[in-house]
Amino acid sequence: TSSYRRLPVRTQRALRLLGVHPTPSIDLPAAAALLNQRIDQASAHLRTLAAAHMVESVDGQRVVLHDLVHAFARELVGQLARERHAAFSRLVDHLVPAARAAVEAADAPARQWLNLRRSLLVHLAAESAGNGRPDAAVDLAEILGEHLETVAAYADAIALHVPAAEAAAALGRIVAAAESRRRAGVAHYRLGQPDQARATLDCAADAFRTAGDRVGEART
C-alpha cells in the first residue's frame, strides 16, 4: 500500500515482523522480541506506525494493528520464510518462559497476564510447526494444560492440544502426544461432545499403551 511505501525502510521491516505475531494485539516486550531490538527502539517504530495510522496505541504498552494492516503484514512476511521463522522463534523464546512463570506464580497479576494472552498462546501453538518450532506447541500444552481446565476454557484447550499432539508425535514424544490427546478428549467431554471425546480418549489410551505408560493409560 502507499502508506507502507512511505514508511522508513526500517519501519517497513518492523511492520513485516509484527505480522509474525499471531494476533493483532501486541505488547511492547513481544514487539521488541519480534524486532530483535531494545524496548526503546521497538517503541520508536510503534510510534511511527501509530503516526501513520497503521496501528493504534492502547495504553502506551500495547498496540493493536488494524485488521487489514495485520493481514497485509502477515502476507508480506509470509513470503520471507527465513525472516519469519527467526522472528517467530524469538517470540516463542519470549512467551513460553513467560507463560511458565505466570502459571508457576499463580497470583492475581499472573492470572491476569494469562487471561489477556490466552488466545495468543493458543494461536502460537497452532502456528508453531509451520514456523519451525513444533517444540513450542508441546511445551505450551504442558504449561497450560491444567490452567485451561481450571478456568474451563475447553474450546481453547482443544485448539491447543490438537496441534500439540501432532507436534509431539512428529517429534517422537509419544507420552506428550498421548497426554495432549487425553486433555483434548476431556475438553470434548466437558463441551458435551461425547463422540469426539471417546474417539480422542481411545487414541490417547492407545498411545499410552504403546509407550508402556500404565499410569497414563489408567487415567484416560
N, C-alpha and C positions, 0 to 999 in steps of 0.2 A: 504494500500500500504506500501511498505518498507520504503518510505520516511516518512510516517506518524508514523510508529512504531519507527523510530529513533528519533523522536521529544521528548523533555522532556514531562513528563506527564501533567504538567500544560499547556504547549503549545498545546498538543493534545486537551485538553479541550477547549482552546481558539479557535482552528480551528473548532471544532464541533459547538461552539456557533456562530462563524462567518457564519456558514451555515444557521442560522436562518434569516440572512439578505436576503431580497427578491431578491436583485440584486448583481452581483459580485463586484461592485464598492462600497467601504465602506470608509467613512471618519473617522478620529480618534475619534471624540466625539461619533459617533454611535458605533464604536468598543468598546469604554470604557463602554457605556451603556449596550451593549450585554454581556460583560465580567463581569459587575458589579465591575469595577476596576477604579482606578485613570487613568488619561490620560497617565502619565509616565509609569505605569505598562502595560497598553494596548499597548503602543508604543513599549515596550521591546519585547512583544510577536510578534508583527508585524515584528520587525527587525529579530527575529529568523526565522519566516516563510519566510521572504524575502531571508535570507541567505540559506534556504533550497530550494529556487526556487519554493515555493508554492504560493507566492503572488508577485506582482510587485508593488514597491513603485512608486507613480506617482509624488508627489510634496512634500513629507515629511508630508503631512496632510491627505493623502488618499492612499489606496491600492486597487489593482484590483486582485481578485482571478482568476486564470486561470479557464476556463470553466469546465474542468474535475475535478479540485480541488473543485470548488464551488458545483458541483453536488455530489461529494464524501462527502463533509462536510454536505450537506443537507440530504444525505442518512443516515449518522451516527446519526445526531441529530434527525432525523425523528423517530428513534427507542426509543427516550428518551422523552416521552411526557411531564413529569413534568419539566425537564430541558429546553425543547424547549419553553413551554408556559411561564415560568418565564422570559427567555431571551427576548421573543417576547414582553411581557408586558413592560419590561424595555425599549425596543426600541420604543414602542408606546408612553410611558411616556416621552421619549426624543423628538421624532419627532413631535408629534401632537402639543404641545405648541410652538415648534419652527416654525412650519408651520403657526400657528395662528399669531404669532408675525411678521412673514415675510409678510403675507397678510395685516396686520394692518399697518405695516411700509410703504409699497408700494413705497419704494425708489429704486434706482438702485441696491444697494447691495442685497436688499431683493428680487427683481425680479430675479437677477442672482441666488440667493440661490434656489428660487422656480423652475427656469428653469432647474438647474442642478439636482434637486431631484424630478422632476415631475413624472418620471417613477417609482421611488422608492415609492413615496407616493401612487400612484395608485395601485401598487403591494401590498403595505402594507394593503390597504383597502381590496383588494381581498382576502388576506390570513387571515384577522383578525378573522372571525368567526371560522375558523378551528383551531385557536390558542387561543381560549377562550376570545377574546376581540372584539366581534361584535360592541361594542360601538365605537371603533376606526374608523370603516368604516363610521358610521353615523356622527361622528364628522368631519372626513376629507371631507365628502361630503358637509357638511355645511360650512366648512372653505374654500374649494377650488372651490365650485360651480361657483361663479361669476368670479373668476380668470380664470378658464378654458374657460369660454365663452368669456372673454375679449381677450384672446390670441388665440382664435379659435382652441383650442385643443379638437376638438369634439370627436375624437376616444378615447382619454383619458377620456373625460367626460363620455362616455358610459361605459368604463371599470371601472370607479369609481362608478357611480351612480347605476348600476345594482346590484352589491353586497351590496351597501349601502342600497338600497331599501329593499332587502331581510333581511338584518340585522335589519333594523329599524322595519320592520313588525314583525320579531321574538321577538323583544323587546317590542312590543306593542306601538311603537311610530308611529302612523298612519299618522300623518301630515308630519313627516320627511320622511316616506316611499313615500308618495304622492309627496313631493317636489323632491325627487331624481328621481322618475319616470317622473315627468314633465321635469326636466332638461335633462334626457336621451332622452325623446321624442323630445325636441328641438334640441338636438345634432343630432339625426337621421335625422330630417328635414334639418338641415344645411348641412348634408352629402349627401343630395339628395336621402334619403330612406323614401319616403312618407308612404309606408305601415307600416313599423316598427314604424314610428313617430306617425301615427294615432292610432295604437293599444296601444302604450305605453302611449300616452296622454289620451286616453279613460280610461285606468286603473288608471291613476293619478286622473282624474276628479271623477271617482267613489270613490276613496279613500278619496279625499277631501270632497265629498258629505257625505260619511259615518261618517266622523269626524265632520261634521257640519261646515266646513270651507268654507264659501261662497266666501270669497276673493280669496282663493287658487283655488277654482273651476272656478271662473270667469277668472283667469289668465291662465287657462290651455286650 
